[in-house]
Amino acid sequence: MCPVRKYTLADISPQHAQGSRITYRHPAQKFATAPHTRHLDSVEEIRQRLQLTPSQAWALVHAAHKSPPIAGDQTGTGNRDDLRAAVLERIPKGRPVPRGKAAYTLEDVDKAVEYVKKAPITINMQFDRPIAGRTLADVLCQAPGLKNQWETGTTGASSNLSQRAYVESWLGYASALPEGQPQIPAELPVYGALNILDSPYGGAPDVRYGKSHLVLKESVRDRATLTPTDSFSGSSDTARTVMETAMSASRRGATTEADRNSFEDAVQHVTARESVSALDPISILASQRLPMSLLKAIAAAATGKQPQTLALLKQVGDDPEHSSYIEAQIHGGVRWDDVAEIVIDRRERDAEQILQKFQDLACQYPDLVVRYAK
């Protein structure tokens, strides 16, 4: 048997390793919490168990060691009881509780966490979208799985690759993005959303993405992290201003060492305080960036309290103009054997042909279900 290779800081971040902190020449690539040597065993265990690269494994370890800011906590390292209390404080209390129903409790918070854990990951798409003379359905049927934007050059979301590099750096991929460009494009994550509202159109039936979708197998959750909303909106205007200023100055070569340090410190501060990727849903529910409407829906669905509120929010959630969602980042790629269902919106052009194409694909994957949205 081959000996187990022990990874070092340099394996996760080959550019620079200075003690427990890693620095980068590009100000926007500064990683808020660089790997500490005590995390390396976790990285190696996850890398082997889930067959990931070191950077992908670090994205999972990194998420496990982050917590969102809590009121009164200046370090952003609140423990689980603090997070449970923060969620309870956030659940709306303005509307009277229906007669016979108790107010929300910490036990309800635990139910909400379990509810989020069980929500399936979906990836919304528009299968009839044209791509170089073909449709997205044609492209997908001829591929072994999904590709990310770095590989395809196309996306239904933001096409700003500089911002994508910035976001994916604080997701844990700073070492995979030296100077904002991936060394191995396929190493970067694929994005989806939790279908929190059990919508027939998936977790993010947004006008940008489409209302057809893939439903991923439960096993994929082992290598997925979450953000409380679209990760591209996870940084405030302040963070974006810092990033854009730093990157612009870096391109001009007009910054002094002091300027670069100042930019890096600002990026680090905003990233650590406002950007939350997590493994444990309690961190997502406690985040101030989780839309209040979604928190209301999760609390109502998990507990059975305020069913009228849940019904209204489900109705709004199916409107592609008003969708909000918990984003999922899948590390290690998505192949067809990771997909449980392909769900097609009947309003797609040539929906019957699309259905037939995917049914032909499913002949290679016996447990893959292809169907229309209900």
LUMKETOR-598970 format. One record per residue (C-alpha): residue number from 0; residue in one letter; x, y, z. Coordinates in Angstrom, 2 decimals. Layout:
N
num	residuo	xx	yy	zz
NUM	a	X	Y	Z
...
***
This chain:
374
num	residuo	xx	yy	zz
0	m	0.00	0.00	0.00
1	c	1.28	3.46	-0.90
2	p	2.12	5.64	2.11
3	v	-0.28	8.49	2.90
4	r	1.16	11.77	1.77
5	k	1.12	14.52	4.38
6	y	0.20	17.91	2.95
7	t	1.84	21.15	4.00
8	l	0.83	24.78	3.82
9	a	2.75	25.09	0.57
10	d	0.56	22.41	-1.04
11	i	-2.58	24.43	-0.33
12	s	-0.98	27.77	-1.14
13	p	2.24	27.40	-3.13
14	q	2.80	31.16	-3.48
15	h	3.76	32.11	0.06
16	a	3.51	30.49	3.48
17	q	4.44	32.72	6.41
18	g	3.63	31.00	9.69
19	s	-0.11	30.53	9.81
20	r	-0.85	33.35	7.34
21	i	-0.60	33.43	3.56
22	t	-0.09	36.57	1.51
23	y	-0.63	37.24	-2.18
24	r	0.81	39.81	-4.54
25	h	-2.68	40.73	-5.77
26	p	-4.54	42.77	-3.12
27	a	-7.96	41.32	-4.01
28	q	-6.60	37.81	-3.57
29	k	-5.86	38.21	0.14
30	f	-7.44	35.31	1.96
31	a	-9.10	36.29	5.22
32	t	-8.27	33.16	7.18
33	a	-5.41	31.26	5.60
34	p	-4.83	27.62	6.55
35	h	-3.30	26.99	9.92
36	t	-1.10	23.94	10.40
37	r	-3.66	22.47	12.80
38	h	-6.14	22.17	9.91
39	l	-3.89	20.17	7.59
40	d	-4.91	16.76	8.90
41	s	-8.55	17.69	8.25
42	v	-7.68	18.79	4.72
43	e	-5.90	15.51	4.00
44	e	-8.69	13.36	5.46
45	i	-11.37	15.17	3.42
46	r	-9.21	15.17	0.29
47	q	-8.85	11.40	0.39
48	r	-12.38	10.55	1.50
49	l	-14.09	12.72	-1.12
50	q	-11.42	12.49	-3.83
51	l	-10.81	16.24	-3.95
52	t	-7.83	18.45	-4.67
53	p	-6.15	20.18	-1.70
54	s	-7.81	23.50	-2.61
55	q	-11.25	21.88	-2.82
56	a	-10.72	20.14	0.52
57	w	-9.57	23.40	2.09
58	a	-12.76	25.12	0.91
59	l	-14.71	22.63	3.06
60	v	-12.39	22.91	6.06
61	h	-12.34	26.70	5.76
62	a	-16.16	26.83	5.78
63	a	-16.30	24.61	8.85
64	h	-14.14	27.08	10.81
65	k	-16.12	30.23	10.00
66	s	-19.07	31.76	11.81
67	p	-21.08	34.87	10.89
68	p	-20.80	38.06	12.92
69	i	-23.11	38.12	15.96
70	a	-24.33	41.30	17.62
71	g	-21.92	42.22	20.39
72	d	-19.27	39.75	19.18
73	q	-16.40	41.63	17.56
74	t	-14.48	38.50	16.61
75	g	-17.05	36.68	14.47
76	t	-16.31	33.43	16.31
77	g	-19.54	32.86	18.20
78	n	-20.23	29.35	19.48
79	r	-23.26	27.25	18.55
80	d	-25.42	28.42	21.47
81	d	-24.72	32.02	20.47
82	l	-25.71	31.20	16.89
83	r	-28.95	29.50	18.00
84	a	-29.82	32.55	20.09
85	a	-29.00	34.85	17.17
86	v	-31.35	32.91	14.88
87	l	-34.15	33.05	17.46
88	e	-33.62	36.79	17.76
89	r	-33.87	37.18	13.98
90	i	-37.10	35.19	13.53
91	p	-39.77	37.87	13.11
92	k	-41.80	38.63	16.18
93	g	-43.72	41.58	14.83
94	r	-46.72	39.56	13.61
95	p	-49.01	38.13	16.34
96	v	-48.68	34.37	16.84
97	p	-51.93	32.58	15.84
98	r	-54.09	31.41	18.75
99	g	-53.09	27.96	19.92
100	k	-49.58	28.29	18.49
101	a	-46.58	28.88	20.69
102	a	-43.96	31.47	19.88
103	y	-40.74	30.28	18.29
104	t	-38.27	28.59	20.64
105	l	-34.70	27.34	20.52
106	e	-36.12	23.89	19.75
107	d	-37.74	25.45	16.69
108	v	-34.36	26.78	15.66
109	d	-33.01	23.22	15.80
110	k	-35.92	22.07	13.64
111	a	-35.10	24.80	11.13
112	v	-31.48	23.62	10.98
113	e	-32.59	20.04	10.30
114	y	-35.02	21.29	7.66
115	v	-32.23	23.08	5.81
116	k	-29.98	20.02	6.07
117	k	-32.60	17.94	4.25
118	a	-33.32	20.45	1.48
119	p	-32.09	19.12	-1.89
120	i	-29.50	20.97	-3.95
121	t	-30.77	21.96	-7.38
122	i	-29.08	23.65	-10.33
123	n	-31.42	25.81	-12.41
124	m	-30.95	25.99	-16.16
125	q	-32.64	27.01	-19.38
126	f	-32.14	23.97	-21.58
127	d	-33.23	25.70	-24.80
128	r	-30.64	28.47	-24.40
129	p	-28.64	28.75	-27.65
130	i	-24.88	28.09	-27.49
131	a	-22.81	28.32	-30.68
132	g	-25.58	27.03	-32.92
133	r	-26.72	24.35	-30.47
134	t	-28.88	24.34	-27.36
135	l	-27.67	23.90	-23.80
136	a	-29.46	20.54	-23.78
137	d	-27.37	19.38	-26.76
138	v	-24.14	20.46	-25.05
139	l	-25.04	18.76	-21.77
140	c	-26.05	15.49	-23.41
141	q	-22.63	15.23	-25.04
142	a	-20.67	15.94	-21.83
143	p	-19.86	13.71	-18.85
144	g	-21.23	16.36	-16.50
145	l	-21.37	20.07	-15.80
146	k	-18.62	22.63	-16.32
147	n	-18.09	25.89	-14.47
148	q	-17.78	29.37	-15.98
149	w	-13.99	29.22	-16.05
150	e	-14.26	26.21	-18.36
151	t	-17.12	27.34	-20.61
152	g	-16.75	31.12	-20.68
153	t	-20.54	31.42	-20.32
154	t	-22.88	31.80	-17.37
155	g	-26.41	32.78	-16.45
156	a	-25.00	34.90	-13.62
157	s	-22.38	37.67	-13.57
158	s	-19.75	37.43	-16.32
159	n	-17.28	39.53	-14.29
160	l	-14.37	37.13	-13.89
161	s	-12.44	39.50	-11.62
162	q	-15.34	39.53	-9.18
163	r	-15.72	35.76	-9.52
164	a	-12.03	35.31	-8.63
165	y	-12.50	37.59	-5.62
166	v	-15.56	35.68	-4.39
167	e	-14.00	32.26	-4.94
168	s	-10.88	33.37	-3.10
169	w	-12.81	33.83	0.13
170	l	-14.64	30.57	-0.55
171	g	-11.26	28.91	-0.11
172	y	-9.68	28.98	-3.58
173	a	-7.17	31.79	-3.23
174	s	-4.28	29.39	-3.86
175	a	-5.99	28.09	-7.01
176	l	-6.37	31.62	-8.38
177	p	-2.93	33.25	-8.46
178	e	-3.28	36.72	-9.95
179	g	-7.01	36.09	-10.31
180	q	-6.66	33.33	-12.94
181	p	-7.19	29.62	-12.28
182	q	-4.33	27.24	-12.88
183	i	-6.81	24.37	-13.34
184	p	-10.24	25.78	-14.36
185	a	-12.07	22.51	-13.61
186	e	-10.92	22.77	-9.98
187	l	-13.29	25.67	-9.24
188	p	-16.80	25.06	-7.86
189	v	-20.14	24.53	-9.58
190	y	-23.06	26.53	-8.19
191	g	-26.59	25.55	-7.22
192	a	-29.23	26.40	-4.62
193	l	-31.17	24.66	-1.87
194	n	-34.79	24.09	-2.83
195	i	-35.96	25.47	0.50
196	l	-39.54	26.15	-0.61
197	d	-39.94	22.76	-2.35
198	s	-40.65	24.60	-5.58
199	p	-41.47	22.52	-8.68
200	y	-39.05	24.83	-10.48
201	g	-35.99	24.27	-8.28
202	g	-34.19	26.36	-5.69
203	a	-33.40	29.41	-7.86
204	p	-36.07	29.84	-10.55
205	d	-34.55	33.20	-11.40
206	v	-34.99	34.86	-14.79
207	r	-31.19	34.60	-15.22
208	y	-31.02	30.85	-14.72
209	g	-34.25	29.29	-15.96
210	k	-36.98	27.18	-14.37
211	s	-35.77	23.79	-15.54
212	h	-33.29	22.23	-13.14
213	l	-31.18	19.32	-11.99
214	v	-31.78	17.74	-8.58
215	l	-28.51	16.46	-7.10
216	k	-28.15	13.31	-5.04
217	e	-28.04	13.61	-1.26
218	s	-24.42	12.38	-1.26
219	v	-23.31	15.61	-2.95
220	r	-24.05	17.52	0.28
221	d	-20.87	15.99	1.74
222	r	-18.81	18.25	-0.52
223	a	-21.02	21.33	-0.66
224	t	-20.77	24.62	1.20
225	l	-23.53	27.20	1.57
226	t	-23.89	30.97	1.49
227	p	-27.00	32.79	2.77
228	t	-27.72	34.30	-0.63
229	d	-26.04	34.61	-4.02
230	s	-22.32	34.63	-3.17
231	f	-21.81	37.46	-5.65
232	s	-24.05	39.64	-3.51
233	g	-22.35	38.46	-0.33
234	s	-20.00	41.43	-0.21
235	s	-21.25	44.90	0.59
236	d	-20.74	48.03	-1.47
237	t	-17.78	48.77	0.78
238	a	-16.19	45.43	-0.06
239	r	-16.77	45.92	-3.76
240	t	-15.30	49.42	-3.63
241	v	-12.23	48.10	-1.82
242	m	-11.85	45.29	-4.33
243	e	-12.27	47.49	-7.41
244	t	-9.92	50.16	-6.09
245	a	-7.28	47.61	-5.18
246	m	-7.48	45.81	-8.51
247	s	-7.42	49.05	-10.50
248	a	-4.39	50.32	-8.60
249	s	-2.67	46.96	-8.98
250	r	-3.14	46.98	-12.75
251	r	-1.70	50.51	-12.99
252	g	1.23	49.53	-10.81
253	a	0.61	52.79	-8.97
254	t	0.52	51.56	-5.40
255	t	3.18	51.74	-2.75
256	e	3.75	48.88	-0.34
257	a	1.78	50.82	2.28
258	d	-1.11	51.25	-0.16
259	r	-1.17	47.55	-0.92
260	n	-1.13	46.65	2.78
261	s	-3.98	49.07	3.41
262	f	-6.05	47.58	0.60
263	e	-5.31	44.06	1.78
264	d	-6.26	44.85	5.37
265	a	-9.55	46.38	4.20
266	v	-10.35	43.37	2.00
267	q	-9.48	41.03	4.87
268	h	-11.69	42.94	7.32
269	v	-14.74	43.09	5.06
270	t	-14.33	39.50	3.91
271	a	-14.03	38.13	7.44
272	r	-17.02	40.10	8.72
273	e	-19.46	39.89	5.81
274	s	-18.69	36.84	3.70
275	v	-20.04	33.59	5.09
276	s	-19.64	30.18	3.49
277	a	-20.58	27.38	5.83
278	l	-21.14	23.68	6.24
279	d	-23.52	23.95	9.21
280	p	-26.88	25.57	8.34
281	i	-26.95	27.29	11.75
282	s	-24.32	29.71	10.44
283	i	-26.49	30.47	7.41
284	l	-29.63	31.06	9.47
285	a	-27.73	33.39	11.83
286	s	-26.26	35.46	9.01
287	q	-27.62	38.97	8.56
288	r	-27.34	38.40	4.82
289	l	-30.04	35.72	4.76
290	p	-33.18	37.43	3.41
291	m	-35.79	37.77	6.13
292	s	-38.47	36.37	3.81
293	l	-36.47	33.16	3.45
294	l	-35.89	32.87	7.20
295	k	-39.65	33.27	7.73
296	a	-40.33	30.51	5.20
297	i	-37.80	28.12	6.75
298	a	-39.16	28.69	10.27
299	a	-42.74	28.19	9.13
300	a	-42.00	25.08	7.08
301	a	-39.86	23.46	9.78
302	t	-42.30	24.01	12.64
303	g	-45.76	24.15	11.08
304	k	-46.29	27.57	12.65
305	q	-47.71	30.45	10.61
306	p	-48.79	28.30	7.62
307	q	-50.42	31.28	5.91
308	t	-47.07	33.04	5.89
309	l	-45.45	29.98	4.34
310	a	-48.12	29.71	1.63
311	l	-47.65	33.35	0.69
312	l	-43.87	33.06	0.59
313	k	-44.07	29.93	-1.56
314	q	-46.26	31.81	-4.02
315	v	-43.74	34.65	-4.18
316	g	-40.83	32.19	-4.36
317	d	-42.18	30.67	-7.57
318	d	-42.13	34.11	-9.18
319	p	-38.78	34.32	-11.04
320	e	-38.71	38.08	-10.52
321	h	-38.66	37.70	-6.73
322	s	-36.57	34.64	-6.04
323	s	-34.20	34.48	-3.09
324	y	-32.25	31.40	-2.18
325	i	-29.48	29.79	-0.17
326	e	-26.66	29.20	-2.60
327	a	-24.71	25.94	-2.65
328	q	-21.15	25.62	-3.92
329	i	-20.31	22.08	-5.04
330	h	-16.62	21.24	-4.73
331	g	-15.21	18.47	-6.90
332	g	-17.50	18.92	-9.89
333	v	-20.88	17.52	-10.91
334	r	-21.07	14.45	-13.12
335	w	-24.23	12.76	-14.33
336	d	-23.94	10.05	-11.69
337	d	-24.24	12.86	-9.10
338	v	-27.68	13.82	-10.51
339	a	-30.92	12.27	-9.23
340	e	-33.38	14.07	-11.52
341	i	-33.50	16.23	-14.63
342	v	-36.66	18.37	-14.39
343	i	-37.84	20.18	-17.54
344	d	-40.11	23.21	-17.58
345	r	-42.82	22.53	-20.18
346	r	-42.55	26.13	-21.38
347	e	-39.11	25.52	-22.83
348	r	-38.99	25.65	-26.62
349	d	-39.17	22.13	-28.06
350	a	-39.70	20.71	-24.57
351	e	-40.63	17.28	-25.94
352	q	-37.39	17.04	-27.91
353	i	-35.41	18.12	-24.85
354	l	-37.17	15.46	-22.77
355	q	-36.30	12.80	-25.34
356	k	-32.63	13.85	-25.48
357	f	-32.27	13.57	-21.73
358	q	-34.16	10.27	-21.65
359	d	-31.61	8.94	-24.14
360	l	-28.84	10.20	-21.86
361	a	-30.49	8.52	-18.86
362	c	-30.12	5.12	-20.55
363	q	-26.46	5.32	-19.45
364	y	-27.45	6.11	-15.84
365	p	-30.14	3.70	-14.60
366	d	-31.08	5.71	-11.49
367	l	-31.37	9.05	-13.31
368	v	-35.00	10.27	-13.55
369	v	-36.07	12.60	-16.36
370	r	-39.45	14.32	-16.05
371	y	-41.45	17.48	-16.58
372	a	-41.93	19.94	-13.71
373	k	-45.21	19.26	-11.90
***
